[in-house]
Amino acid sequence: MRNQNTSLTRLALQKFKKNFWGVFSLGIITVIGLVSVFAYLFAPDASKNANQMHLSIHSKSPGFEIQMLTVPSGISSNQNFVSKLFFGKENTDTEFPIQSYRINNDVLVYYEYTADGVQGVEKEIELHKFPNNDYRVFIEDRSFVFGTDKYGRDYLSRILIGSRISFFIGFVAVFIALLVGLLMGSLAGYYGGKIDAFIMWIINITWSIPTLLLVIAITLALGKGFWQVFIAVGLTMWVEVARVVRGQIISAKEMQYVTAARALGYNDYRIITKHILPNVIGPLIVISAANFAAAILIESGLSFLGIGAQPPMASWGAMIKDHYNYIILGKPYLALIPGLCIMLLVMAFMLIGNALRDALDVKT
């Protein structure tokens, strides 16, 4: 039996590898997953939530370059490397976009950048405020690959860090949906009768409520926040899993191997978990991939409505909300870039779901 299972698994993998779009989508998901985990390692602005604001350079086009002066605060940070890697750098220094600078005796004289092209206000900083009077280390030419948002923040950094919410909400929501859906669907399908009728009543009521409306209600009940959105989305997606599991178990529980398991005296828990559920894992994988995509879209919609992740946390949906009016102001890329990112990630999960469906189809 074990050799047969191994050969079936190998056949499914071989079939999946032949599906170009499935492999391509898996590559996209892997890359976005790595970027989301190590976002602060790749982001040009590694401060927490990439929230360094420079209003004088707001809404600049991709490729914009400027000289940036950093004035050290003198406050030492005890933040360790792991905290910087996963939660961003606690930046206490002050940054200024500048037009030009010069040294006058022991004073650094600089002109702040102004968007209208007029020469900025002249300001001075004594050189002793820089370690060893070395001011050159604190003046750099900075390039903004995706430009800046309406608050003057680095848009590329916000996109990279915003991928975390869109990517991880899929995992959390699918985990919650599987946990609740497997339990409810297994009980309904295996025992039937009044238990099945009661659970189906709950499923039908939940199904009849519009998904976005239900998520909004749960989010408002749990409160606005990062994890509240994840839980709310997960609690609205279990019905699909429960219906699939229920239908599969109703068909599987009449099979001879289940009858044999009952004859051997196995309890219901072992029969369900060890004998029935492993045989319905194929449809669950496919529906989980679809739920990944649905969770990303729901979170983006919530962020667009202002109920999702709260500022200054970066979220692709919130970035569209902040900049959708720029579409008619001649800078549509500010809304299109996060929109394309959402589209790419959702498309990848849908395509990999189709590839897994084809690979796990026992009829072929």
Number of C-alpha atoms within 10 A of each C-alpha: 6 7 8 9 10 11 12 14 14 12 14 18 14 12 15 20 15 12 17 12 16 23 17 15 22 17 13 16 19 12 11 20 16 11 19 23 17 17 25 24 16 15 20 19 22 23 18 19 21 26 20 17 17 18 16 18 23 17 21 22 17 16 12 15 15 16 18 20 23 17 17 16 12 11 9 8 10 7 11 9 11 9 11 16 16 15 17 22 20 14 15 14 11 11 16 18 23 20 17 17 17 11 14 11 9 11 16 16 17 21 18 19 22 16 12 8 8 8 13 16 12 12 12 14 14 15 18 13 15 18 12 8 13 12 18 9 11 14 18 13 10 15 16 20 16 20 22 26 24 19 17 18 23 28 28 22 25 27 22 27 30 24 24 21 24 26 23 18 25 25 19 18 27 28 16 20 25 25 16 19 25 23 16 24 28 27 19 25 25 24 14 15 10 10 15 19 12 13 19 20 12 14 19 13 11 17 16 10 12 10 15 15 10 18 25 19 13 19 22 15 11 14 13 17 16 15 17 18 28 25 20 22 32 25 22 22 26 27 24 20 24 28 22 19 28 25 16 21 24 18 12 20 18 11 12 10 14 17 12 11 15 14 9 9 9 12 10 13 10 12 19 18 13 11 16 23 18 10 13 16 13 16 18 19 15 20 20 23 23 21 27 25 23 20 26 27 19 20 28 27 19 21 23 20 13 16 21 27 26 14 13 11 18 24 28 31 28 28 24 22 17 17 19 18 14 17 13 8 9 9 16 14 19 27 22 17 18 24 16 13 17 21 14 16 22 24 16 23 26 22 22 23 24 18 23 23 20 18 22 21 11 10 5 6
